[in-house]
Amino acid sequence: MATVNQIIEDEHIAHAVSLEKYKLGVVRRIIALLNRSDASLSAALTEALERMPAESFTVERLELLLDEVRAVNAQAYDQVFTALEADLQELAGYESNWQQTLFRKAIPEPVLVRFPLVSIGAEQAYAAAMSRPFQGRLLSGWGKQVGAERMVKVRNAIRSGYLEGKTTDQIIRSIRGTRAAGYADGFLERPRKDLAAVVQTAISHTAAAAREQFNVANKEILKAEDWLSTLDTKTSNDCIIRDKRPYEVGTHKPIGHKIPWLQGPGRIHFCCRSTSTPRTKSWRELGIPIDEMTPGQRASMDGQVPADTNYSNWLERQSDARKVQVLGPVRYQLYRDGKSLEDFYSPTGEWLTLDQIKQQDAQAFAKIAA
């Protein structure tokens, strides 16, 4: 019989895998939204450059002519971050609800009777995420920063183009890229990647903030919060050294070690895929009389945590249905045929919507309850 802490850890890892696929879907949609502004940006650039022949080029005149381009660029990023904020608000609410549902399904009834779960509202979780910076800035600050950085790249490309004697068309192509290359060979490609990194980190940050809000509100039944970094072989050094390390709930002070929490899993660096899992106290530590719990409930609520978990042994103990969800049908069959998991670490390109994650989680909760 799985213990409560093993169930909680298994579900947090599965949820983290789903969130990675959710991030991919959001990034694709957000980048597509930004790309739709490229035509307007190129048109504004062309108009500005045609008003400034090469022989009359000066940095000061360029700055004046780029006002319209800046306005188009700023409007594009306003639209992008407005869309992202809507996604994050919905995610914050779902993460809070997911955490509470997991605890309600996994923890024995005698514990919940003595220690009723405290719920966290969607607005509270979202406000907590928006009020805390990640990678040194609030989300609103990142909206301004990545937009400004794209404008700097555009301006520098124009200056270089004039110095190299390029025509207006050549300068525009160097900025936007060529259709043959899917516009991935222009100066605008780097800002797309920068935006993708911010979007992925913002999602991890929002999920972590909702998780922490729930943990603090229910810390009476929690013993620690454990860092989990063992999802694949691409884990960063910062996350490797923290893997399975316990921290105090709320304060995040190290327990039994000296490695600081810093910004925490999911936001310690850009595109961090680590997560954390709360660890419950045992029924003895909670002071619950033995006669209030059945032998099975006492065994499940023993406070024990699973042995070190890596991606392979976590996946091995999951159901076939979950293995298909994680790997996809083709790679699942290869896995069944004995193919090494080392071949499966690169992204598959599969992505999930939040509604699809909800459906998967509902199935998982039903199995826990059963």
N, C-alpha and C positions, 0 to 999 in steps of 0.2 A: 504493500500500500504506500502510495506517495505521501510524503509529509506536506504540510501546508507550505513550508518554505521552498520545497522542491517544485510544487505546483506554481507558486508565485514566480520563481526564477524562470521556469520553463515558459510561462506565458509572457513574461517580460522580454525574453529573447525572441519568441515568435512575433511579438508585437513590434519589436525593433526591426525585424526583417521586413514586416509589412510596411513600416514607416519608410524604409529605404525605397521601396517600390512606389509609395505614395509621393515621396520627394521627386522621383523621376518624372511622374506625371505632371506635378505642379511646375517643375522647371521647364518642361516642354511647352506647357501652355503659356507660361510667363514669357519665355523667350520668343514664342510665336507672336505674342502681343507686341513685344519690342520690335521684332522684325517688320511688323506691318507699318511701323513709323519710318523705316529706312527710306522708303520711296519719297516721303515728304522731306526727310532730312537731305536726301540727295538733290531734290528739286530746289530747296532753299540754298544749298551749297552752290549749285550751278548758277543760280541767279546772282548770288553774291560775288562769285569769282568772275563772272562775265562783266561785272561792273568795275573790275580792277585788272586792267591789262598788266602783263608782266613788267613792262617798263615803269609802271607807276606803283609797283608793290612796295609797301612799307608795313612794318609790324603794326604801327598805330592805325593805319587805314584798314588793315585786315581786321583788327579788333572791332572797329566801328561797323564793318560790313557783316560781321558774324552775329549781330544782335538777333536777327530773325532765325538763324540756325540755332542759337542758344534757346530761343523760345520754343522751337519745335522739339529740341532735345529735352527740355525741362517738362514739356507737356507729355512726352512719351513716358518718362520715368514717373511722373505723377500717376498716369494711368496704370502703369505696371505695379507700383506699390499700393495703390488703392485696391487692385485685384488681389494682391498678396495678402494684404491686411484682412480682407474678407475671408480668405482661406484660413488664415491663422486664427481668426476669431472662432470659426466653426471647429477647427482642430482643438483649440483650448477647451471648449465645452465637451467635446467627445473624450478627450484624454482624461478629464476629471471624472466623467461618468464611467469610463472604462476601468479606471483604477478602483473606484468604489464597487463596481459590479464584480470585479475579480475577487476582492476581499470578501464580499458578501457570499460568493459562491464557494470560496476555498476555506474560510475560517468556520470552525464548528459553532453551532448555535449557542452553547453555553457561554462561549467567549463573547459573542455578539450581544447576548442578553446583558452581561455585566459591563461590556464596553461597546455601546452603540457607535456605529461609524458616523463620523462627521462628514457631511458632503461639502463639496466646493462648487460654487456656481460658476457658470461659463464666464460671466463678466469678471468675477474675481480672478479666475485663472488667467484670462486674457490680459487684465490690467497688470497682474504680476509680471507677465512676460514682457509687456511693453514698457514697463517702468525700470527694467533691468537691462543693462547693456550686454552685448556679446561681441567679443573681439574688439572691445574698446568703444563701441558706439551703440546707441539705441537704434531700433529699426528705422525710425524717422531720420536719424543721422545717416544711416547707410543709404537711404533713398537719395539724399542730396549728394553724398560722396561719390557713389558709382556713376551718377549722372554727370557730375562735374569732371570726373576722371575721363569719361568718354569724350567730353568736349575738349579736354586737353589733348587727347590723342588726335582728334580731328584737326585742331589748330596746328599741332606739330607736323601732321602729315601735309597740310597745305603749305606751311613754310618750307618744308623740305622739298616739296614738289616745285615751288617757284625757284628755289636755289638750284635745283637740278635741271631747270628749263623744261619741265613737263607742261603739256597742254592741260586745259581745263578738264577735258574728258579723261585724260590719263590720271589726273589727281583724284577725280571722283571715283574712278575704278580702283585706285590704290586704297581708298578709304572704305568703299562699300564692298569691294571684291568683285569677282566675275561670276556670271551665271553658271558657266561651265564647272566651276569649283563649288557651286552651291553657296557662293558668297562667303566661303570660309577662309579665303585668302586675302581678305582686306583688313584694314586697321580696326574695323568694328568687331572682328571676331574675338579679340581679347576682352573687350567690355562685356560681350555675351558670356564668356566664361567667368568673368568676375561676378556678374549678376547671378549666374547659376550657383556659384559658391555661397553668395549671400543668402539666396533663397533656401538652399539646403540647410545652412546653418541656422537660419531663422526658424525653420520647421523643428529642428532638433531642440533649439532653445525654447520654443513655445511648449513642446512636449515635456521638456525637463522642468520648466517652471510650473506647469500643471501638476506634475508628479510630486514636486517638492511641496507645493501648497497642500496637497492631500496628505503627504507624510507628516508634515508639521501638525496639521489639524488632528491627526490620529496617532501622534507619537506615544501616547500612553500604552499602546499595545506593541510598539516597535522597539527593537533592540538596537538596530543599526541600519545603515543604508550601504549596500555593497556595490562597488564599481564593477561593471561587466564590460570587458573589452574583447572577449574571445569569439567574435563572430566570423572572422576569416583571417587569412594570412597577411592581409595588408594593414594590420593594426600599426599605428604610429608608436614611436618609442615612448612618448608621453603617456599613451594609454596602456602600453604593455606593462610599464612599471607600476601602474595603479590597478591592474586587473585583479579582481577578487579582494581588494583592500576594503576594510570596513571603515565607515565614517559615522560620526554622531548625526542623528536626525536633526535637521534644522541648522545647527552650527557647522556641520561638516568638519568637525575636528577629527584628525586621524585617531583611530583606535588601535593601539598596539604597534604603531609605526609612525614615521615622521614625514611621510610624503603628503604634501598639501593637496587639497581638493582643487584649488585654483578656480577656474570658471565652471568646472564640473563636466561630466560626460555629455557629449553632444555639442559642446561649445568650447572645449579646451583648445581646439584649433578649427580652422575652416573645414567643413565637410566631415566632421567627426561623427563616427557611427557607433560610438560606445553608448551604453545606457547604464542605468542603475536599477537595483532591485531592493525594495525594503525587506528587512528580515524581522519576523515577529518574535516576540518573547515566548517562552514555553508556558504551559499552563501553571507550572509551579511558580515561575517568575511573575506571573500575573496574579498569583494568590488565589487561584480558583480551587475550592475543595475537591478532593478526588472523587467524592460521591456524586458530584454534579456532571461528571463526564463518563462516557462509556469507555471501555478499553480501547476501542478504535479511535475515538476522539482524542484520548490522551496520547496515543501513539502518533497521531498526525500532528498534534500540537506540542511536539517535544522540543521545539526551538532549534533543532538540528538543521544545518544547511548542507546542500549537496557537495560532494567532493568537487575539486576543480573541474569546471566544465569548459570544454572547447567545442567548436562548431561540429566536429565529427560525432562526438559521443552524445551531444545534445540532439542532433538530427537522428541518430540511430534509435533513440528511445521515443521518437515521435510516431504518431500513427501514419499509415500509408497516405491517408488523405492530406495530412499536413505536409508530408514530404513532397507530394505533388504540388501543393500550393507554393512551397519554398523553391523547389527546383524547376518546376514546369514539367509537363508530361514527357518531353523528349529526354531531358537530363535525368528525370526520375527513372526512366527505363534503363538508361546507361548505368545509373547508380545500382539498380537492381541486378544488372548484369555484371557487377563487380568493378565498374570504372572508378578510379580514385577520385575522391572529392577535390583533390588538388586541381583537377581540370575544370572545376565548377566555380571558381572564385571570381572570375570576371563577370561583370554585369550582363544579364541576358537581354536587357532592353525592355523587359516586361514591366509594366507599371500598373498601379492600382488607384482607384478613386477612393475617397473616404467612405462612400456607401459600400464598396466592395469589402473594405476592411471591416466595416460594421457587420456585414454578413458573416465573414470568417470568424470574427470574435464571438458572435452570437452562437455559432456552432460549437466553438471551443468552450464557452460558458455552459452550454447545455451538457456537454460531456463531463465537465467538472462536477456539476450538480448531480449527474447520474452516478 
